[in-house]
């Protein structure tokens, strides 16, 4: 997920979830989104709940999604330089104007 926005106008609750892969959040035939709405309905007691899912069209340009991707690669024991280089290359290929990353070598190297 890239970001979550919550709007509370009056007796309503509108949640906007921005993600690169909306199908995973929605689930088959909307089953997962229905579970999410039911859980939120229990917690908010009486508010009308609207959940909107928006797709991030270029996830390689979204900082949150890029950092989550790098973190997943590090969990899978990929070398950190390789993970960083892959993320930087894909961002620059998809028309990023600028990119800054802080890559720090661990002290044991």
The first five atom37 places (N, CA, C, CB, O) and aatype in JSON, in Angstrom:
{
  "aatype": [20, 20, 20, 20, 20, 20, 20, 20, 20, 20, 20, 20, 20, 20, 20, 20, 20, 20, 20, 20, 20, 20, 20, 20, 20, 20, 20, 20, 20, 20, 20, 20, 20, 20, 20, 20, 20, 20, 20, 20, 20, 20, 20, 20, 20, 20, 20, 20, 20, 20, 20, 20, 20, 20, 20, 20, 20, 20, 20, 20, 20, 20, 20, 20, 20, 20, 20, 20, 20, 20, 20, 20, 20, 20, 20, 20, 20, 20, 20, 20, 20, 20, 20, 20, 20, 20, 20, 20, 20, 20, 20, 20, 20, 20, 20, 20, 20, 20, 20, 20, 20, 20, 20, 20, 20, 20, 20, 20, 20],
  "atom_mask": [
    [1, 1, 1, 1, 1],
    [1, 1, 1, 1, 1],
    [1, 1, 1, 1, 1],
    [1, 1, 1, 1, 1],
    [1, 1, 1, 1, 1],
    [1, 1, 1, 1, 1],
    [1, 1, 1, 1, 1],
    [1, 1, 1, 1, 1],
    [1, 1, 1, 1, 1],
    [1, 1, 1, 1, 1],
    [1, 1, 1, 1, 1],
    [1, 1, 1, 1, 1],
    [1, 1, 1, 1, 1],
    [1, 1, 1, 1, 1],
    [1, 1, 1, 1, 1],
    [1, 1, 1, 1, 1],
    [1, 1, 1, 1, 1],
    [1, 1, 1, 1, 1],
    [1, 1, 1, 1, 1],
    [1, 1, 1, 1, 1],
    [1, 1, 1, 1, 1],
    [1, 1, 1, 1, 1],
    [1, 1, 1, 1, 1],
    [1, 1, 1, 1, 1],
    [1, 1, 1, 1, 1],
    [1, 1, 1, 1, 1],
    [1, 1, 1, 1, 1],
    [1, 1, 1, 1, 1],
    [1, 1, 1, 1, 1],
    [1, 1, 1, 1, 1],
    [1, 1, 1, 1, 1],
    [1, 1, 1, 1, 1],
    [1, 1, 1, 1, 1],
    [1, 1, 1, 1, 1],
    [1, 1, 1, 1, 1],
    [1, 1, 1, 1, 1],
    [1, 1, 1, 1, 1],
    [1, 1, 1, 1, 1],
    [1, 1, 1, 1, 1],
    [1, 1, 1, 1, 1],
    [1, 1, 1, 1, 1],
    [1, 1, 1, 1, 1],
    [1, 1, 1, 1, 1],
    [1, 1, 1, 1, 1],
    [1, 1, 1, 1, 1],
    [1, 1, 1, 1, 1],
    [1, 1, 1, 1, 1],
    [1, 1, 1, 1, 1],
    [1, 1, 1, 1, 1],
    [1, 1, 1, 1, 1],
    [1, 1, 1, 1, 1],
    [1, 1, 1, 1, 1],
    [1, 1, 1, 1, 1],
    [1, 1, 1, 1, 1],
    [1, 1, 1, 1, 1],
    [1, 1, 1, 1, 1],
    [1, 1, 1, 1, 1],
    [1, 1, 1, 1, 1],
    [1, 1, 1, 1, 1],
    [1, 1, 1, 1, 1],
    [1, 1, 1, 1, 1],
    [1, 1, 1, 1, 1],
    [1, 1, 1, 1, 1],
    [1, 1, 1, 1, 1],
    [1, 1, 1, 1, 1],
    [1, 1, 1, 1, 1],
    [1, 1, 1, 1, 1],
    [1, 1, 1, 1, 1],
    [1, 1, 1, 1, 1],
    [1, 1, 1, 1, 1],
    [1, 1, 1, 1, 1],
    [1, 1, 1, 1, 1],
    [1, 1, 1, 1, 1],
    [1, 1, 1, 1, 1],
    [1, 1, 1, 1, 1],
    [1, 1, 1, 1, 1],
    [1, 1, 1, 1, 1],
    [1, 1, 1, 1, 1],
    [1, 1, 1, 1, 1],
    [1, 1, 1, 1, 1],
    [1, 1, 1, 1, 1],
    [1, 1, 1, 1, 1],
    [1, 1, 1, 1, 1],
    [1, 1, 1, 1, 1],
    [1, 1, 1, 1, 1],
    [1, 1, 1, 1, 1],
    [1, 1, 1, 1, 1],
    [1, 1, 1, 1, 1],
    [1, 1, 1, 1, 1],
    [1, 1, 1, 1, 1],
    [1, 1, 1, 1, 1],
    [1, 1, 1, 1, 1],
    [1, 1, 1, 1, 1],
    [1, 1, 1, 1, 1],
    [1, 1, 1, 1, 1],
    [1, 1, 1, 1, 1],
    [1, 1, 1, 1, 1],
    [1, 1, 1, 1, 1],
    [1, 1, 1, 1, 1],
    [1, 1, 1, 1, 1],
    [1, 1, 1, 1, 1],
    [1, 1, 1, 1, 1],
    [1, 1, 1, 1, 1],
    [1, 1, 1, 1, 1],
    [1, 1, 1, 1, 1],
    [1, 1, 1, 1, 1],
    [1, 1, 1, 1, 1],
    [1, 1, 1, 1, 1],
    [1, 1, 1, 1, 1]
  ],
  "atom_positions": [
    [[0.84, -1.17, 0.0], [0.0, 0.0, 0.0], [0.88, 1.23, 0.0], [-0.95, 0.0, 1.2], [1.87, 1.32, 0.73]],
    [[0.5, 2.16, -0.83], [1.25, 3.4, -0.92], [0.82, 4.38, 0.17], [1.07, 4.02, -2.3], [1.65, 4.93, 0.89]],
    [[-0.49, 4.58, 0.28], [-0.98, 5.5, 1.31], [-2.44, 5.19, 1.61], [-0.81, 6.97, 0.86], [-3.14, 4.55, 0.82]],
    [[-2.89, 5.67, 2.76], [-4.28, 5.53, 3.18], [-4.76, 6.91, 3.61], [-4.44, 4.47, 4.33], [-4.15, 7.55, 4.47]],
    [[-5.85, 7.36, 3.01], [-6.43, 8.66, 3.37], [-7.79, 8.41, 4.02], [-6.57, 9.6, 2.13], [-8.57, 7.58, 3.53]],
    [[-8.06, 9.11, 5.09], [-9.33, 8.95, 5.81], [-10.03, 10.3, 5.83], [-9.1, 8.41, 7.26], [-9.47, 11.3, 6.28]],
    [[-11.27, 10.31, 5.35], [-12.09, 11.52, 5.37], [-13.31, 11.23, 6.23], [-12.51, 11.97, 3.91], [-13.92, 10.16, 6.11]],
    [[-13.67, 12.18, 7.09], [-14.8, 11.99, 7.98], [-15.8, 13.14, 7.88], [-14.33, 11.83, 9.41], [-15.9, 13.94, 8.81]],
    [[-16.53, 13.23, 6.77], [-17.54, 14.29, 6.68], [-18.85, 13.86, 7.35], [-17.8, 14.66, 5.2], [-19.49, 12.91, 6.89]],
    [[-19.25, 14.52, 8.41], [-20.51, 14.23, 9.09], [-20.57, 12.83, 9.66], [-21.65, 14.42, 8.14], [-19.7, 12.43, 10.44]],
    [[-21.6, 12.08, 9.27], [-21.8, 10.74, 9.8], [-21.25, 9.68, 8.84], [-23.28, 10.48, 10.06], [-21.68, 8.53, 8.86]],
    [[-20.31, 10.06, 8.01], [-19.74, 9.15, 7.02], [-18.26, 8.95, 7.3], [-19.97, 9.67, 5.58], [-17.61, 9.78, 7.94]],
    [[-17.75, 7.86, 6.79], [-16.33, 7.57, 6.88], [-15.89, 7.08, 5.51], [-16.02, 6.51, 8.01], [-16.34, 6.04, 5.04]],
    [[-15.0, 7.84, 4.88], [-14.52, 7.47, 3.55], [-13.03, 7.16, 3.65], [-14.79, 8.6, 2.5], [-12.24, 8.0, 4.08]],
    [[-12.66, 5.96, 3.25], [-11.26, 5.53, 3.31], [-10.78, 5.31, 1.88], [-11.09, 4.24, 4.17], [-11.4, 4.56, 1.12]],
    [[-9.69, 5.96, 1.52], [-9.1, 5.83, 0.19], [-7.76, 5.13, 0.36], [-8.93, 7.24, -0.52], [-6.85, 5.63, 1.02]],
    [[-7.65, 3.94, -0.25], [-6.43, 3.15, -0.18], [-5.75, 3.2, -1.54], [-6.72, 1.67, 0.26], [-6.35, 2.81, -2.55]],
    [[-4.51, 3.66, -1.57], [-3.76, 3.71, -2.82], [-2.74, 2.57, -2.81], [-3.04, 5.1, -3.01], [-1.93, 2.46, -1.89]],
    [[-2.8, 1.73, -3.84], [-1.95, 0.55, -3.89], [-1.55, 0.23, -5.32], [-2.66, -0.64, -3.25], [-2.22, 0.65, -6.26]],
    [[-0.47, -0.51, -5.47], [-0.02, -0.91, -6.8], [-0.81, -2.11, -7.29], [1.48, -1.22, -6.78], [-0.95, -2.3, -8.5]],
    [[-1.31, -2.93, -6.38], [-2.03, -4.15, -6.76], [-3.4, -4.18, -6.07], [-1.21, -5.41, -6.4], [-3.55, -4.82, -5.03]],
    [[-4.39, -3.51, -6.65], [-5.7, -3.44, -6.0], [-6.43, -4.78, -5.93], [-6.57, -2.45, -6.73], [-7.26, -4.97, -5.05]],
    [[-6.13, -5.7, -6.84], [-6.81, -6.98, -6.85], [-6.58, -7.79, -5.59], [-6.37, -7.77, -8.03], [-7.45, -8.55, -5.16]],
    [[-5.42, -7.62, -4.98], [-5.11, -8.35, -3.75], [-5.97, -7.82, -2.6], [-3.61, -8.22, -3.4], [-6.44, -8.6, -1.77]],
    [[-6.17, -6.53, -2.54], [-6.97, -5.94, -1.47], [-8.46, -6.23, -1.67], [-6.74, -4.42, -1.4], [-9.17, -6.51, -0.71]],
    [[-8.92, -6.17, -2.91], [-10.34, -6.39, -3.18], [-10.7, -7.87, -3.02], [-10.69, -5.92, -4.61], [-11.74, -8.19, -2.46]],
    [[-9.85, -8.77, -3.5], [-10.1, -10.2, -3.37], [-11.07, -10.7, -4.43], [-10.64, -10.51, -1.99], [-11.59, -9.92, -5.23]],
    [[-11.3, -12.0, -4.42], [-12.23, -12.6, -5.38], [-13.66, -12.14, -5.1], [-12.15, -14.14, -5.33], [-14.16, -12.29, -3.99]],
    [[-14.29, -11.6, -6.11], [-15.68, -11.12, -6.03], [-15.88, -10.12, -4.9], [-16.63, -12.29, -5.86], [-17.0, -10.0, -4.39]],
    [[-14.84, -9.41, -4.51], [-14.96, -8.4, -3.47], [-15.04, -8.94, -2.06], [-16.14, -7.57, -3.74], [-15.49, -8.23, -1.16]],
    [[-14.63, -10.17, -1.85], [-14.76, -10.8, -0.52], [-13.9, -10.09, 0.53], [-14.36, -12.28, -0.6], [-14.36, -9.84, 1.64]],
    [[-12.65, -9.77, 0.17], [-11.75, -9.13, 1.14], [-12.22, -7.73, 1.51], [-10.32, -9.07, 0.59], [-12.13, -7.32, 2.66]],
    [[-12.73, -6.99, 0.53], [-13.18, -5.63, 0.8], [-14.43, -5.66, 1.69], [-13.48, -4.87, -0.52], [-14.64, -4.77, 2.51]],
    [[-15.28, -6.7, 1.51], [-16.45, -6.84, 2.37], [-16.05, -7.15, 3.81], [-17.36, -7.95, 1.83], [-16.67, -6.65, 4.75]],
    [[-15.01, -7.97, 3.99], [-14.5, -8.26, 5.33], [-13.98, -6.99, 5.99], [-13.4, -9.33, 5.27], [-14.22, -6.73, 7.17]],
    [[-13.25, -6.2, 5.19], [-12.69, -4.95, 5.7], [-13.81, -3.99, 6.13], [-11.8, -4.28, 4.64], [-13.73, -3.38, 7.2]],
    [[-14.85, -3.87, 5.3], [-15.98, -3.0, 5.65], [-16.69, -3.49, 6.91], [-16.96, -2.94, 4.49], [-17.07, -2.68, 7.75]],
    [[-16.87, -4.81, 7.03], [-17.53, -5.35, 8.22], [-16.73, -5.07, 9.49], [-17.75, -6.86, 8.06], [-17.29, -4.71, 10.53]],
    [[-15.41, -5.24, 9.4], [-14.56, -4.96, 10.56], [-14.6, -3.48, 10.93], [-13.11, -5.38, 10.26], [-14.66, -3.13, 12.11]],
    [[-14.56, -2.62, 9.93], [-14.64, -1.18, 10.2], [-16.0, -0.78, 10.76], [-14.34, -0.39, 8.93], [-16.09, 0.11, 11.6]],
    [[-17.04, -1.44, 10.3], [-18.4, -1.15, 10.8], [-18.5, -1.48, 12.29], [-19.46, -1.96, 10.0], [-19.13, -0.74, 13.05]],
    [[-17.87, -2.58, 12.71], [-17.87, -2.95, 14.13], [-17.16, -1.89, 14.96], [-17.2, -4.32, 14.33], [-17.62, -1.53, 16.04]],
    [[-16.04, -1.38, 14.44], [-15.23, -0.44, 15.21], [-15.8, 0.97, 15.26], [-13.85, -0.38, 14.64], [-15.58, 1.69, 16.23]],
    [[-16.55, 1.37, 14.23], [-17.01, 2.75, 14.17], [-18.43, 2.94, 14.66], [-16.91, 3.26, 12.78], [-18.83, 4.08, 14.94]],
    [[-19.21, 1.9, 14.78], [-20.54, 1.93, 15.38], [-21.46, 2.99, 14.79], [-20.42, 2.15, 16.85], [-21.62, 4.07, 15.36]],
    [[-22.05, 2.68, 13.66], [-23.11, 3.53, 13.13], [-22.74, 4.47, 12.01], [-23.65, 4.3, 14.2], [-23.63, 5.13, 11.46]],
    [[-21.49, 4.57, 11.66], [-21.12, 5.47, 10.56], [-21.24, 4.73, 9.23], [-19.68, 6.01, 10.75], [-21.01, 3.52, 9.16]],
    [[-21.61, 5.47, 8.2], [-21.64, 4.9, 6.85], [-20.2, 4.83, 6.35], [-22.54, 5.76, 5.89], [-19.47, 5.82, 6.38]],
    [[-19.8, 3.65, 5.89], [-18.41, 3.44, 5.49], [-18.33, 3.26, 3.98], [-17.8, 2.23, 6.22], [-19.06, 2.46, 3.39]],
    [[-17.41, 4.01, 3.38], [-17.12, 3.88, 1.95], [-15.63, 3.63, 1.81], [-17.57, 5.16, 1.14], [-14.81, 4.4, 2.32]],
    [[-15.26, 2.55, 1.13], [-13.86, 2.21, 0.92], [-13.57, 2.3, -0.57], [-13.52, 0.79, 1.49], [-14.19, 1.59, -1.37]],
    [[-12.64, 3.16, -0.95], [-12.23, 3.3, -2.34], [-10.81, 2.78, -2.49], [-12.34, 4.78, -2.81], [-9.94, 3.08, -1.67]],
    [[-10.57, 2.01, -3.53], [-9.25, 1.49, -3.84], [-8.77, 2.18, -5.11], [-9.26, -0.06, -3.99], [-9.44, 2.11, -6.14]],
    [[-7.62, 2.84, -5.04], [-7.05, 3.51, -6.21], [-5.73, 2.84, -6.56], [-6.86, 5.03, -5.96], [-4.91, 2.53, -5.68]],
    [[-5.53, 2.63, -7.86], [-4.31, 1.99, -8.32], [-3.22, 3.03, -8.55], [-4.56, 1.19, -9.61], [-3.47, 4.08, -9.13]],
    [[-2.02, 2.73, -8.09], [-0.86, 3.56, -8.38], [-0.31, 3.05, -9.71], [0.24, 3.49, -7.21], [0.16, 1.91, -9.79]],
    [[-0.37, 3.88, -10.75], [-0.04, 3.43, -12.09], [1.46, 3.22, -12.3], [-0.55, 4.41, -13.09], [1.84, 2.35, -13.08]],
    [[2.29, 3.97, -11.63], [3.74, 3.79, -11.75], [4.32, 3.55, -10.36], [4.41, 5.04, -12.41], [4.83, 4.47, -9.72]],
    [[4.26, 2.3, -9.89], [4.72, 2.02, -8.52], [6.22, 2.23, -8.33], [4.37, 0.6, -8.15], [6.68, 2.43, -7.21]],
    [[7.0, 2.19, -9.43], [8.44, 2.39, -9.28], [8.79, 3.85, -9.02], [9.16, 1.9, -10.52], [9.95, 4.16, -8.76]],
    [[7.8, 4.75, -9.1], [8.04, 6.16, -8.78], [7.48, 6.55, -7.41], [7.42, 7.03, -9.85], [7.63, 7.7, -6.99]],
    [[6.85, 5.63, -6.73], [6.28, 5.89, -5.41], [7.28, 5.46, -4.34], [4.91, 5.15, -5.24], [7.65, 4.29, -4.28]],
    [[7.7, 6.38, -3.52], [8.76, 6.12, -2.53], [8.38, 5.01, -1.55], [9.09, 7.39, -1.76], [9.21, 4.16, -1.23]],
    [[7.15, 5.01, -1.08], [6.71, 4.0, -0.12], [6.76, 2.6, -0.74], [5.29, 4.31, 0.38], [7.23, 1.66, -0.1]],
    [[6.29, 2.47, -1.96], [6.27, 1.17, -2.62], [7.68, 0.68, -2.95], [5.43, 1.24, -3.89], [7.96, -0.51, -2.85]],
    [[8.54, 1.59, -3.34], [9.93, 1.22, -3.64], [10.63, 0.74, -2.36], [10.69, 2.42, -4.26], [11.34, -0.25, -2.39]],
    [[10.42, 1.45, -1.27], [11.07, 1.05, -0.01], [10.54, -0.28, 0.5], [10.87, 2.13, 1.06], [11.3, -1.08, 1.05]],
    [[9.22, -0.55, 0.33], [8.68, -1.84, 0.73], [9.26, -2.96, -0.14], [7.14, -1.83, 0.62], [9.54, -4.05, 0.36]],
    [[9.45, -2.68, -1.42], [10.04, -3.67, -2.33], [11.47, -4.0, -1.91], [10.01, -3.15, -3.77], [11.86, -5.17, -1.89]],
    [[12.24, -2.98, -1.58], [13.61, -3.21, -1.14], [13.63, -4.0, 0.17], [14.36, -1.86, -0.96], [14.45, -4.9, 0.35]],
    [[12.72, -3.66, 1.08], [12.65, -4.38, 2.36], [12.31, -5.86, 2.16], [11.61, -3.72, 3.28], [12.89, -6.72, 2.82]],
    [[11.39, -6.14, 1.25], [11.04, -7.54, 0.97], [12.22, -8.29, 0.38], [9.84, -7.62, 0.02], [12.45, -9.46, 0.71]],
    [[12.98, -7.63, -0.49], [14.15, -8.28, -1.07], [15.2, -8.56, 0.0], [14.74, -7.4, -2.18], [15.84, -9.61, -0.02]],
    [[15.38, -7.62, 0.92], [16.35, -7.83, 1.99], [15.93, -8.97, 2.91], [16.53, -6.55, 2.81], [16.78, -9.72, 3.41]],
    [[14.62, -9.11, 3.14], [14.13, -10.23, 3.94], [14.4, -11.56, 3.25], [12.63, -10.08, 4.21], [14.59, -12.58, 3.91]],
    [[14.42, -11.53, 1.92], [14.7, -12.76, 1.16], [16.19, -12.97, 0.96], [14.0, -12.7, -0.2], [16.6, -13.81, 0.15]],
    [[16.99, -12.23, 1.68], [18.45, -12.38, 1.69], [19.12, -11.98, 0.39], [18.8, -13.8, 2.01], [20.17, -12.52, 0.05]],
    [[18.54, -11.03, -0.36], [19.19, -10.48, -1.54], [20.2, -9.45, -1.05], [18.14, -9.83, -2.54], [19.95, -8.78, -0.05]],
    [[21.32, -9.32, -1.73], [22.32, -8.35, -1.33], [21.77, -6.93, -1.38], [23.55, -8.46, -2.23], [21.04, -6.58, -2.31]],
    [[22.11, -6.12, -0.39], [21.49, -4.79, -0.31], [21.92, -3.89, -1.46], [21.84, -4.14, 1.01], [21.12, -3.07, -1.91]],
    [[23.15, -4.01, -1.93], [23.58, -3.19, -3.06], [22.8, -3.56, -4.31], [25.09, -3.37, -3.31], [22.4, -2.69, -5.09]],
    [[22.58, -4.85, -4.5], [21.83, -5.31, -5.67], [20.38, -4.83, -5.6], [21.87, -6.84, -5.76], [19.83, -4.38, -6.61]],
    [[19.76, -4.91, -4.44], [18.38, -4.46, -4.27], [18.27, -2.96, -4.53], [17.88, -4.79, -2.86], [17.34, -2.51, -5.2]],
    [[19.21, -2.19, -3.98], [19.19, -0.73, -4.2], [19.41, -0.4, -5.66], [20.26, -0.05, -3.34], [18.7, 0.45, -6.21]],
    [[20.36, -1.04, -6.28], [20.66, -0.76, -7.69], [19.47, -1.08, -8.58], [21.89, -1.55, -8.15], [19.16, -0.33, -9.5]],
    [[18.8, -2.18, -8.3], [17.63, -2.57, -9.07], [16.51, -1.54, -8.93], [17.13, -3.96, -8.63], [15.87, -1.18, -9.91]],
    [[16.28, -1.06, -7.71], [15.24, -0.06, -7.47], [15.57, 1.26, -8.16], [15.06, 0.16, -5.97], [14.7, 1.88, -8.77]],
    [[16.82, 1.68, -8.07], [17.24, 2.94, -8.7], [17.12, 2.84, -10.21], [18.69, 3.29, -8.29], [16.62, 3.76, -10.86]],
    [[17.57, 1.73, -10.78], [17.51, 1.56, -12.23], [16.07, 1.57, -12.74], [18.19, 0.27, -12.64], [15.77, 2.2, -13.75]],
    [[15.18, 0.86, -12.05], [13.79, 0.82, -12.52], [13.11, 2.18, -12.38], [13.0, -0.23, -11.73], [12.29, 2.55, -13.22]],
    [[13.45, 2.95, -11.34], [12.87, 4.28, -11.18], [13.36, 5.23, -12.27], [13.2, 4.84, -9.79], [12.58, 6.0, -12.83]],
    [[14.64, 5.17, -12.56], [15.18, 6.04, -13.6], [14.67, 5.66, -14.99], [16.71, 6.0, -13.58], [14.48, 6.53, -15.84]],
    [[14.45, 4.36, -15.23], [13.91, 3.93, -16.51], [12.49, 4.42, -16.73], [13.95, 2.42, -16.6], [12.09, 4.66, -17.87]],
    [[11.74, 4.58, -15.66], [10.35, 4.99, -15.81], [10.18, 6.49, -15.62], [9.47, 4.24, -14.81], [9.2, 6.95, -15.03]],
    [[11.12, 7.25, -16.1], [11.02, 8.71, -16.24], [11.09, 9.48, -14.92], [9.75, 9.06, -16.92], [10.46, 10.54, -14.8]],
    [[11.81, 8.99, -13.96], [12.03, 9.77, -12.75], [13.05, 10.87, -13.07], [12.53, 8.87, -11.56], [14.05, 10.61, -13.72]],
    [[12.79, 12.07, -12.62], [13.71, 13.18, -12.89], [14.9, 13.14, -11.96], [12.99, 14.52, -12.77], [16.05, 13.31, -12.38]],
    [[14.63, 12.93, -10.69], [15.69, 12.9, -9.69], [15.5, 11.69, -8.81], [15.7, 14.2, -8.85], [14.4, 11.15, -8.7]],
    [[16.57, 11.29, -8.19], [16.49, 10.18, -7.27], [17.62, 10.31, -6.28], [16.54, 8.83, -8.01], [18.77, 10.52, -6.66]],
    [[17.29, 10.18, -5.03], [18.36, 10.18, -4.03], [18.17, 8.97, -3.14], [18.37, 11.5, -3.19], [17.05, 8.64, -2.74]],
    [[19.25, 8.33, -2.84], [19.18, 7.19, -1.93], [20.41, 7.25, -1.03], [19.11, 5.82, -2.71], [21.49, 7.67, -1.44]],
    [[20.21, 6.82, 0.19], [21.33, 6.77, 1.11], [21.66, 5.31, 1.34], [21.0, 7.5, 2.45], [20.93, 4.58, 2.01]],
    [[22.74, 4.92, 0.77], [23.19, 3.53, 0.92], [24.37, 3.55, 1.85], [23.55, 2.87, -0.46], [25.39, 4.18, 1.56]],
    [[24.25, 2.88, 2.97], [25.32, 2.89, 3.95], [25.88, 1.49, 4.08], [24.83, 3.41, 5.3], [25.14, 0.53, 4.26]],
    [[27.17, 1.39, 4.0], [27.82, 0.09, 4.17], [27.81, -0.27, 5.65], [29.28, 0.11, 3.6], [28.17, 0.55, 6.5]],
    [[27.39, -1.5, 5.97], [27.42, -1.89, 7.38], [28.84, -1.85, 7.94], [26.83, -3.31, 7.55], [29.81, -1.97, 7.2]],
    [[28.94, -1.66, 9.24], [30.24, -1.47, 9.87], [31.09, -2.73, 9.85], [30.06, -1.01, 11.28], [32.32, -2.64, 9.98]],
    [[30.48, -3.9, 9.7], [31.26, -5.14, 9.73], [31.95, -5.41, 8.4], [30.37, -6.3, 10.1], [32.76, -6.34, 8.33]],
    [[31.67, -4.66, 7.36], [32.35, -4.87, 6.06], [33.6, -4.07, 5.98], [31.44, -4.5, 4.9], [34.3, -4.12, 4.97]]
  ]
}
